[in-house]
């Protein structure tokens, strides 16, 4: 019996050591990831692969977009391969802080709430939260959203933005927005008449509309506020944050940022 107990204790100790070793390798331990990334030669970028034109799949299933091109150029200069990992956008900070991804970069809006969970680079792109309806809709202002079905992507900064105006949200049908996993699904439901309006990032909505028949849609003059996009990293990843900021600054100065911007947006930033 004593022999069995001894073996059981040894087994439990081995399991504990394995668990501790796994934790020490995890980026959730609070240590800067840079050395690990430098050793392995690649970094994992989390994204929503339906967020055109920032990061999405083309007709052949390839990942393309403004943020994809920008990330490839940034990490080419830093000397890392970048691996793109599609994630559940509503779980993005959890994916980052558990070590499943190394950064969040895909039209990731800088908000006070998110700044409590991650560190952001300096902003690299401006954006607005706009209201989209079909062209023949009688919705022409926020006040007209009363008793209407208003669609928003779950876990998005858009959701945070509309709840900064609770008096407006309370007037929506059901007293809350209709939540979708992706903006693409929300816009498809708008086209099908299952929702009356969509609130979304302007860069995504205008790109989506440009790929359809723009005359079928209406963008209201009123919006739910302006914001800026940044790259999110763990609080402990100071060296990575500094490198991202300095590389983006370098690209702005040498014109390569502008070239990528014009490729996707067709006008000077």
Short mmCIF file of the C-alpha atoms (twelve columns), coordinates in Angstrom:
data_MODEL
# 
_entry.id   MODEL 
# 
loop_
_atom_site.group_PDB 
_atom_site.id 
_atom_site.type_symbol 
_atom_site.label_atom_id 
_atom_site.label_alt_id 
_atom_site.label_comp_id 
_atom_site.label_asym_id 
_atom_site.label_seq_id 
_atom_site.Cartn_x 
_atom_site.Cartn_y 
_atom_site.Cartn_z 
_atom_site.pdbx_PDB_model_num 
ATOM 1   C CA . UNK A 1   0.000   0.000  0.000   1 
ATOM 2   C CA . UNK A 2   2.858   2.352  0.898   1 
ATOM 3   C CA . UNK A 3   4.440   1.671  -2.481  1 
ATOM 4   C CA . UNK A 4   1.203   2.577  -4.240  1 
ATOM 5   C CA . UNK A 5   0.879   5.785  -2.240  1 
ATOM 6   C CA . UNK A 6   4.470   6.700  -3.075  1 
ATOM 7   C CA . UNK A 7   3.851   6.140  -6.789  1 
ATOM 8   C CA . UNK A 8   0.660   8.195  -6.593  1 
ATOM 9   C CA . UNK A 9   2.542   11.073 -4.951  1 
ATOM 10  C CA . UNK A 10  5.241   10.918 -7.647  1 
ATOM 11  C CA . UNK A 11  2.568   10.987 -10.348 1 
ATOM 12  C CA . UNK A 12  0.856   14.013 -8.792  1 
ATOM 13  C CA . UNK A 13  4.179   15.832 -8.477  1 
ATOM 14  C CA . UNK A 14  4.964   15.122 -12.159 1 
ATOM 15  C CA . UNK A 15  1.574   16.441 -13.222 1 
ATOM 16  C CA . UNK A 16  2.084   19.582 -11.127 1 
ATOM 17  C CA . UNK A 17  5.532   20.199 -12.621 1 
ATOM 18  C CA . UNK A 18  4.131   19.772 -16.146 1 
ATOM 19  C CA . UNK A 19  1.341   22.232 -15.400 1 
ATOM 20  C CA . UNK A 20  3.779   24.749 -13.947 1 
ATOM 21  C CA . UNK A 21  6.086   24.346 -16.934 1 
ATOM 22  C CA . UNK A 22  3.165   24.998 -19.260 1 
ATOM 23  C CA . UNK A 23  2.322   28.138 -17.321 1 
ATOM 24  C CA . UNK A 24  5.908   29.355 -17.493 1 
ATOM 25  C CA . UNK A 25  5.815   29.032 -21.279 1 
ATOM 26  C CA . UNK A 26  2.519   30.849 -21.460 1 
ATOM 27  C CA . UNK A 27  2.547   34.509 -22.337 1 
ATOM 28  C CA . UNK A 28  -0.145  34.900 -19.670 1 
ATOM 29  C CA . UNK A 29  2.670   34.703 -17.074 1 
ATOM 30  C CA . UNK A 30  3.285   38.434 -17.328 1 
ATOM 31  C CA . UNK A 31  6.654   38.187 -19.076 1 
ATOM 32  C CA . UNK A 32  7.472   40.053 -22.272 1 
ATOM 33  C CA . UNK A 33  6.865   37.764 -25.239 1 
ATOM 34  C CA . UNK A 34  9.510   39.323 -27.463 1 
ATOM 35  C CA . UNK A 35  12.284  36.852 -26.638 1 
ATOM 36  C CA . UNK A 36  10.009  33.859 -27.314 1 
ATOM 37  C CA . UNK A 37  8.842   35.323 -30.631 1 
ATOM 38  C CA . UNK A 38  12.425  36.108 -31.605 1 
ATOM 39  C CA . UNK A 39  13.396  32.475 -30.956 1 
ATOM 40  C CA . UNK A 40  10.523  30.918 -32.892 1 
ATOM 41  C CA . UNK A 41  10.745  33.468 -35.728 1 
ATOM 42  C CA . UNK A 42  7.027   34.121 -36.059 1 
ATOM 43  C CA . UNK A 43  4.253   36.022 -34.340 1 
ATOM 44  C CA . UNK A 44  0.515   35.195 -34.251 1 
ATOM 45  C CA . UNK A 45  -1.905  37.971 -35.136 1 
ATOM 46  C CA . UNK A 46  -5.562  37.596 -34.144 1 
ATOM 47  C CA . UNK A 47  -8.222  38.981 -36.467 1 
ATOM 48  C CA . UNK A 48  -11.836 38.859 -37.621 1 
ATOM 49  C CA . UNK A 49  -11.422 37.504 -41.165 1 
ATOM 50  C CA . UNK A 50  -14.747 38.995 -42.317 1 
ATOM 51  C CA . UNK A 51  -13.800 42.629 -41.658 1 
ATOM 52  C CA . UNK A 52  -13.353 44.118 -45.137 1 
ATOM 53  C CA . UNK A 53  -11.329 46.027 -46.154 1 
ATOM 54  C CA . UNK A 54  -9.098  45.615 -43.078 1 
ATOM 55  C CA . UNK A 55  -8.726  41.826 -43.069 1 
ATOM 56  C CA . UNK A 56  -10.959 39.442 -45.011 1 
ATOM 57  C CA . UNK A 57  -10.949 36.550 -47.473 1 
ATOM 58  C CA . UNK A 58  -11.017 37.128 -51.216 1 
ATOM 59  C CA . UNK A 59  -12.884 34.921 -53.699 1 
ATOM 60  C CA . UNK A 60  -10.060 32.369 -53.554 1 
ATOM 61  C CA . UNK A 61  -10.124 32.219 -49.763 1 
ATOM 62  C CA . UNK A 62  -6.881  34.161 -49.309 1 
ATOM 63  C CA . UNK A 63  -6.543  36.660 -46.476 1 
ATOM 64  C CA . UNK A 64  -6.238  40.174 -47.887 1 
ATOM 65  C CA . UNK A 65  -6.842  43.727 -46.718 1 
ATOM 66  C CA . UNK A 66  -5.319  46.948 -45.497 1 
ATOM 67  C CA . UNK A 67  -4.286  45.578 -42.095 1 
ATOM 68  C CA . UNK A 68  -2.977  42.376 -43.684 1 
ATOM 69  C CA . UNK A 69  -0.683  44.314 -46.041 1 
ATOM 70  C CA . UNK A 70  0.360   46.672 -43.262 1 
ATOM 71  C CA . UNK A 71  1.177   43.806 -40.878 1 
ATOM 72  C CA . UNK A 72  3.200   41.930 -43.479 1 
ATOM 73  C CA . UNK A 73  5.321   45.003 -44.162 1 
ATOM 74  C CA . UNK A 74  5.764   45.833 -40.479 1 
ATOM 75  C CA . UNK A 75  6.901   42.336 -39.536 1 
ATOM 76  C CA . UNK A 76  9.103   42.004 -42.612 1 
ATOM 77  C CA . UNK A 77  10.996  45.024 -41.311 1 
ATOM 78  C CA . UNK A 78  11.086  43.689 -37.758 1 
ATOM 79  C CA . UNK A 79  12.236  40.290 -39.019 1 
ATOM 80  C CA . UNK A 80  9.324   38.047 -37.983 1 
ATOM 81  C CA . UNK A 81  6.990   35.913 -40.051 1 
ATOM 82  C CA . UNK A 82  3.383   36.838 -39.246 1 
ATOM 83  C CA . UNK A 83  0.788   34.081 -38.920 1 
ATOM 84  C CA . UNK A 84  -2.839  35.171 -39.162 1 
ATOM 85  C CA . UNK A 85  -5.259  33.518 -36.724 1 
ATOM 86  C CA . UNK A 86  -9.019  34.111 -37.201 1 
ATOM 87  C CA . UNK A 87  -10.724 34.389 -33.816 1 
ATOM 88  C CA . UNK A 88  -14.133 34.938 -32.261 1 
ATOM 89  C CA . UNK A 89  -14.033 38.748 -32.107 1 
ATOM 90  C CA . UNK A 90  -16.105 38.848 -28.927 1 
ATOM 91  C CA . UNK A 91  -13.310 36.851 -27.210 1 
ATOM 92  C CA . UNK A 92  -10.319 38.768 -28.611 1 
ATOM 93  C CA . UNK A 93  -8.848  40.052 -25.331 1 
ATOM 94  C CA . UNK A 94  -9.249  36.625 -23.743 1 
ATOM 95  C CA . UNK A 95  -7.448  35.025 -26.714 1 
ATOM 96  C CA . UNK A 96  -4.626  37.550 -26.335 1 
ATOM 97  C CA . UNK A 97  -4.157  37.346 -22.584 1 
ATOM 98  C CA . UNK A 98  -4.360  33.540 -22.537 1 
ATOM 99  C CA . UNK A 99  -1.474  33.390 -25.046 1 
ATOM 100 C CA . UNK A 100 -3.384  31.918 -27.997 1 
ATOM 101 C CA . UNK A 101 -2.461  34.969 -30.091 1 
ATOM 102 C CA . UNK A 102 0.290   37.570 -29.699 1 
ATOM 103 C CA . UNK A 103 -1.509  40.706 -30.837 1 
ATOM 104 C CA . UNK A 104 -4.900  41.985 -32.022 1 
ATOM 105 C CA . UNK A 105 -4.748  43.874 -35.295 1 
ATOM 106 C CA . UNK A 106 -7.830  44.196 -37.479 1 
ATOM 107 C CA . UNK A 107 -9.733  47.463 -37.281 1 
ATOM 108 C CA . UNK A 108 -9.299  47.288 -33.493 1 
ATOM 109 C CA . UNK A 109 -10.751 50.510 -32.088 1 
ATOM 110 C CA . UNK A 110 -9.072  52.169 -29.132 1 
ATOM 111 C CA . UNK A 111 -11.547 52.519 -26.247 1 
ATOM 112 C CA . UNK A 112 -11.155 53.249 -22.540 1 
ATOM 113 C CA . UNK A 113 -12.602 49.849 -21.639 1 
ATOM 114 C CA . UNK A 114 -10.161 47.995 -23.886 1 
ATOM 115 C CA . UNK A 115 -7.224  50.024 -22.568 1 
ATOM 116 C CA . UNK A 116 -7.818  48.391 -19.184 1 
ATOM 117 C CA . UNK A 117 -7.118  44.989 -20.750 1 
ATOM 118 C CA . UNK A 118 -4.427  45.638 -23.389 1 
ATOM 119 C CA . UNK A 119 -1.806  48.188 -24.392 1 
ATOM 120 C CA . UNK A 120 -2.405  49.980 -27.689 1 
ATOM 121 C CA . UNK A 121 0.051   51.341 -30.204 1 
ATOM 122 C CA . UNK A 122 -0.302  54.922 -31.347 1 
ATOM 123 C CA . UNK A 123 -3.417  55.267 -33.569 1 
ATOM 124 C CA . UNK A 124 -2.807  54.506 -37.254 1 
ATOM 125 C CA . UNK A 125 -6.269  55.095 -38.802 1 
ATOM 126 C CA . UNK A 126 -9.380  57.148 -38.030 1 
ATOM 127 C CA . UNK A 127 -12.907 55.783 -38.167 1 
ATOM 128 C CA . UNK A 128 -16.559 56.657 -37.416 1 
ATOM 129 C CA . UNK A 129 -19.500 54.591 -36.214 1 
ATOM 130 C CA . UNK A 130 -22.101 55.210 -38.904 1 
ATOM 131 C CA . UNK A 131 -25.760 54.279 -39.377 1 
ATOM 132 C CA . UNK A 132 -26.665 52.426 -42.589 1 
ATOM 133 C CA . UNK A 133 -30.174 51.796 -43.914 1 
ATOM 134 C CA . UNK A 134 -31.640 50.851 -47.254 1 
ATOM 135 C CA . UNK A 135 -32.169 53.794 -49.614 1 
ATOM 136 C CA . UNK A 136 -35.974 53.685 -49.395 1 
ATOM 137 C CA . UNK A 137 -35.998 53.627 -45.584 1 
ATOM 138 C CA . UNK A 138 -37.837 56.351 -43.661 1 
ATOM 139 C CA . UNK A 139 -34.973 56.445 -41.149 1 
ATOM 140 C CA . UNK A 140 -33.100 59.738 -41.514 1 
ATOM 141 C CA . UNK A 141 -31.859 60.430 -37.982 1 
ATOM 142 C CA . UNK A 142 -31.118 58.738 -34.667 1 
ATOM 143 C CA . UNK A 143 -34.584 59.734 -33.495 1 
ATOM 144 C CA . UNK A 144 -36.061 57.697 -36.356 1 
ATOM 145 C CA . UNK A 145 -34.502 54.525 -34.908 1 
ATOM 146 C CA . UNK A 146 -37.357 54.406 -32.409 1 
ATOM 147 C CA . UNK A 147 -39.128 51.025 -32.521 1 
ATOM 148 C CA . UNK A 148 -36.733 49.837 -35.237 1 
ATOM 149 C CA . UNK A 149 -34.525 46.731 -35.325 1 
ATOM 150 C CA . UNK A 150 -30.953 48.001 -35.158 1 
ATOM 151 C CA . UNK A 151 -28.130 45.535 -35.866 1 
ATOM 152 C CA . UNK A 152 -24.630 45.642 -34.336 1 
ATOM 153 C CA . UNK A 153 -21.678 43.234 -34.244 1 
ATOM 154 C CA . UNK A 154 -21.296 41.552 -30.862 1 
ATOM 155 C CA . UNK A 155 -18.085 42.406 -28.996 1 
ATOM 156 C CA . UNK A 156 -17.375 45.380 -31.246 1 
ATOM 157 C CA . UNK A 157 -16.490 48.968 -30.385 1 
ATOM 158 C CA . UNK A 158 -19.729 49.853 -32.178 1 
ATOM 159 C CA . UNK A 159 -21.635 48.190 -29.352 1 
ATOM 160 C CA . UNK A 160 -19.700 50.270 -26.809 1 
ATOM 161 C CA . UNK A 161 -20.334 53.423 -28.855 1 
ATOM 162 C CA . UNK A 162 -24.111 53.084 -29.061 1 
ATOM 163 C CA . UNK A 163 -24.403 52.354 -25.335 1 
ATOM 164 C CA . UNK A 164 -22.785 55.718 -24.661 1 
ATOM 165 C CA . UNK A 165 -26.201 57.017 -25.745 1 
ATOM 166 C CA . UNK A 166 -28.529 54.799 -23.651 1 
ATOM 167 C CA . UNK A 167 -31.522 57.059 -24.232 1 
ATOM 168 C CA . UNK A 168 -31.308 56.246 -27.946 1 
ATOM 169 C CA . UNK A 169 -30.739 52.505 -27.402 1 
ATOM 170 C CA . UNK A 170 -33.792 52.280 -25.160 1 
ATOM 171 C CA . UNK A 171 -35.953 53.416 -28.077 1 
ATOM 172 C CA . UNK A 172 -34.828 50.498 -30.282 1 
ATOM 173 C CA . UNK A 173 -37.318 47.703 -30.775 1 
ATOM 174 C CA . UNK A 174 -36.950 45.524 -27.684 1 
ATOM 175 C CA . UNK A 175 -34.860 48.207 -25.967 1 
ATOM 176 C CA . UNK A 176 -31.578 46.800 -27.256 1 
ATOM 177 C CA . UNK A 177 -29.697 46.149 -30.513 1 
ATOM 178 C CA . UNK A 178 -29.888 42.916 -32.480 1 
ATOM 179 C CA . UNK A 179 -26.459 41.284 -32.142 1 
ATOM 180 C CA . UNK A 180 -24.594 39.461 -34.918 1 
ATOM 181 C CA . UNK A 181 -21.300 37.591 -34.928 1 
ATOM 182 C CA . UNK A 182 -20.069 39.629 -37.911 1 
ATOM 183 C CA . UNK A 183 -20.890 42.927 -39.617 1 
ATOM 184 C CA . UNK A 184 -21.292 41.002 -42.871 1 
ATOM 185 C CA . UNK A 185 -24.179 38.993 -41.394 1 
ATOM 186 C CA . UNK A 186 -25.781 42.183 -40.055 1 
ATOM 187 C CA . UNK A 187 -25.627 43.885 -43.461 1 
ATOM 188 C CA . UNK A 188 -27.046 40.805 -45.181 1 
ATOM 189 C CA . UNK A 189 -30.010 40.889 -42.794 1 
ATOM 190 C CA . UNK A 190 -30.476 44.567 -43.630 1 
ATOM 191 C CA . UNK A 191 -30.683 43.681 -47.327 1 
ATOM 192 C CA . UNK A 192 -33.173 40.914 -46.543 1 
ATOM 193 C CA . UNK A 193 -35.363 43.293 -44.530 1 
ATOM 194 C CA . UNK A 194 -34.915 41.396 -41.261 1 
ATOM 195 C CA . UNK A 195 -33.411 44.483 -39.575 1 
ATOM 196 C CA . UNK A 196 -34.063 48.165 -40.254 1 
ATOM 197 C CA . UNK A 197 -30.603 49.657 -39.733 1 
ATOM 198 C CA . UNK A 198 -27.009 48.644 -39.066 1 
ATOM 199 C CA . UNK A 199 -24.485 50.593 -37.007 1 
ATOM 200 C CA . UNK A 200 -20.954 49.763 -38.120 1 
ATOM 201 C CA . UNK A 201 -17.397 50.995 -38.654 1 
ATOM 202 C CA . UNK A 202 -17.378 53.418 -41.564 1 
ATOM 203 C CA . UNK A 203 -14.369 51.812 -43.273 1 
ATOM 204 C CA . UNK A 204 -16.117 48.441 -43.394 1 
ATOM 205 C CA . UNK A 205 -19.558 49.743 -44.352 1 
ATOM 206 C CA . UNK A 206 -18.361 51.985 -47.193 1 
ATOM 207 C CA . UNK A 207 -16.201 49.193 -48.623 1 
ATOM 208 C CA . UNK A 208 -19.093 46.711 -48.393 1 
ATOM 209 C CA . UNK A 209 -21.482 49.145 -50.107 1 
ATOM 210 C CA . UNK A 210 -18.928 49.894 -52.840 1 
ATOM 211 C CA . UNK A 211 -18.909 46.186 -53.742 1 
ATOM 212 C CA . UNK A 212 -22.707 46.185 -54.112 1 
ATOM 213 C CA . UNK A 213 -24.996 48.780 -55.701 1 
ATOM 214 C CA . UNK A 214 -24.342 51.986 -53.682 1 
ATOM 215 C CA . UNK A 215 -27.715 53.406 -54.744 1 
ATOM 216 C CA . UNK A 216 -29.436 50.713 -52.677 1 
ATOM 217 C CA . UNK A 217 -28.099 52.116 -49.396 1 
ATOM 218 C CA . UNK A 218 -28.254 55.273 -47.344 1 
ATOM 219 C CA . UNK A 219 -25.713 56.495 -44.776 1 
ATOM 220 C CA . UNK A 220 -27.164 58.921 -42.255 1 
ATOM 221 C CA . UNK A 221 -25.541 62.271 -41.497 1 
ATOM 222 C CA . UNK A 222 -25.689 61.539 -37.769 1 
ATOM 223 C CA . UNK A 223 -23.336 58.936 -36.307 1 
ATOM 224 C CA . UNK A 224 -22.337 57.364 -32.989 1 
ATOM 225 C CA . UNK A 225 -18.948 59.041 -32.754 1 
ATOM 226 C CA . UNK A 226 -15.419 59.057 -34.093 1 
ATOM 227 C CA . UNK A 227 -12.636 56.736 -32.982 1 
ATOM 228 C CA . UNK A 228 -9.186  55.510 -33.956 1 
ATOM 229 C CA . UNK A 229 -7.695  52.114 -34.724 1 
ATOM 230 C CA . UNK A 230 -4.652  50.750 -32.919 1 
ATOM 231 C CA . UNK A 231 -2.803  47.459 -32.466 1 
ATOM 232 C CA . UNK A 232 -3.419  45.698 -29.158 1 
ATOM 233 C CA . UNK A 233 -0.719  43.818 -27.229 1 
ATOM 234 C CA . UNK A 234 -0.503  42.389 -23.727 1 
ATOM 235 C CA . UNK A 235 0.380   44.793 -20.922 1 
ATOM 236 C CA . UNK A 236 3.686   42.970 -20.416 1 
ATOM 237 C CA . UNK A 237 4.841   43.194 -24.049 1 
ATOM 238 C CA . UNK A 238 6.691   46.526 -23.864 1 
ATOM 239 C CA . UNK A 239 9.421   45.719 -26.400 1 
ATOM 240 C CA . UNK A 240 6.928   44.540 -29.007 1 
ATOM 241 C CA . UNK A 241 4.834   47.684 -28.473 1 
ATOM 242 C CA . UNK A 242 7.862   49.948 -28.957 1 
ATOM 243 C CA . UNK A 243 8.879   48.108 -32.130 1 
ATOM 244 C CA . UNK A 244 5.409   48.360 -33.628 1 
ATOM 245 C CA . UNK A 245 5.248   52.093 -32.940 1 
ATOM 246 C CA . UNK A 246 8.707   52.821 -34.323 1 
ATOM 247 C CA . UNK A 247 8.168   50.687 -37.453 1 
ATOM 248 C CA . UNK A 248 4.822   52.299 -38.276 1 
ATOM 249 C CA . UNK A 249 6.421   55.716 -37.773 1 
ATOM 250 C CA . UNK A 250 9.244   54.731 -40.129 1 
ATOM 251 C CA . UNK A 251 6.717   53.598 -42.749 1 
ATOM 252 C CA . UNK A 252 4.830   56.882 -42.550 1 
ATOM 253 C CA . UNK A 253 8.055   58.793 -43.105 1 
ATOM 254 C CA . UNK A 254 9.244   56.739 -46.099 1 
ATOM 255 C CA . UNK A 255 5.850   56.695 -47.859 1 
ATOM 256 C CA . UNK A 256 5.174   52.951 -47.644 1 
ATOM 257 C CA . UNK A 257 2.209   53.432 -45.285 1 
ATOM 258 C CA . UNK A 258 0.690   55.907 -47.743 1 
ATOM 259 C CA . UNK A 259 1.132   53.468 -50.643 1 
ATOM 260 C CA . UNK A 260 -0.747  50.722 -48.788 1 
ATOM 261 C CA . UNK A 261 -3.445  53.198 -47.747 1 
ATOM 262 C CA . UNK A 262 -4.023  54.355 -51.320 1 
ATOM 263 C CA . UNK A 263 -4.207  50.751 -52.536 1 
ATOM 264 C CA . UNK A 264 -7.227  50.092 -50.316 1 
ATOM 265 C CA . UNK A 265 -8.877  53.474 -49.918 1 
ATOM 266 C CA . UNK A 266 -7.883  55.221 -53.140 1 
ATOM 267 C CA . UNK A 267 -7.178  58.603 -51.596 1 
ATOM 268 C CA . UNK A 268 -4.540  60.315 -49.513 1 
ATOM 269 C CA . UNK A 269 -4.762  59.716 -45.751 1 
# 
